[in-house]
Amino acid sequence: MLTETLIKLFSRDLNSIIDEINLYKDESCLWKTEGLVTNSAGNISLHIISNLNHFIGAILGESGYVRNRELEFSLKDIPKAELIKELKETIVIVGNTLTNLSAEDLRANYKLQVFNAPMTTEYFLVHLASHLAYHLGQINYHRRFLD
């Protein structure tokens, strides 16, 4: 089923972000911006953590998570170990939530209208997986250019 594939993809890419964070030689560079690079790897990581905990954990899994989108891009200097801890917790939340979805749940419209039009839950979950992969690529380039 699609949920098994999505669990593997979310887990793979969130673990890849953890790997990228661990590859930074200078932890302070996680929060560095320069020129046209206006989002740091740390803030992109916080954005991914919050995005998935909100759209998957809270909306689909009813985890109670409350998103504060402004903080995703304004917080700075969170220790690397804390980011990694939160990414690992996100892997668990995503996996547990997706495991509990049925084929019927996937075919149903997503509970929020995110893109100004209804969409199925499966469509939105695929979008979230591609959104994660996009940001993983940004973090990879950020590390190679600014660390």
SULFEN-V763158 format. One record per pair of residues at least 24 apart in sequence whose ideal C-beta (glycine too) atoms are under 8 Angstrom apart, sorted by the first residue. I is the first residue (numbers start at 0). J is the second residue. Records with the same first field share a line. If there is no record, write none. Layout:
# SULFEN-V763158
I=J + J
This chain:
# SULFEN-V763158
0=102
1=105 + 121 + 124
2=97 + 98 + 100 + 105
5=97 + 124 + 125 + 128
6=93 + 94 + 97 + 98
8=128 + 131 + 132
9=51 + 90 + 93 + 94 + 97 + 127 + 128 + 131
10=90 + 93 + 94
12=128 + 131 + 132 + 135
13=47 + 51 + 86 + 89 + 90 + 93 + 131
14=90
15=135
16=44 + 47 + 86 + 134 + 135 + 138
17=83 + 86 + 87
19=135 + 138 + 139 + 142
20=44 + 79 + 82 + 83 + 86 + 138
21=79 + 83
22=142 + 146
23=79 + 142 + 146
24=146
25=146
26=78 + 79
27=76
28=142 + 145 + 146
29=79 + 82
30=75 + 76
31=145 + 146
32=145
33=145
36=141 + 144 + 145
38=72 + 137
39=75 + 141
40=137 + 138 + 141 + 142
41=74 + 75 + 76 + 77 + 82
42=71 + 72 + 74 + 75
43=134 + 137 + 138 + 141
44=82 + 86 + 138
45=70 + 71 + 72 + 74 + 77 + 82 + 85
46=71 + 72 + 134
47=86 + 89 + 131 + 134
48=82 + 85 + 86 + 89
50=127 + 130
51=89 + 92 + 93 + 127 + 131
52=89 + 92
54=111 + 113 + 123 + 127
55=92 + 93 + 96 + 97 + 124 + 127
56=89 + 92 + 93 + 96
58=109 + 110 + 111
59=96 + 97 + 100 + 104 + 110 + 120
60=92 + 95 + 96 + 99
62=92 + 96
64=92
97=124
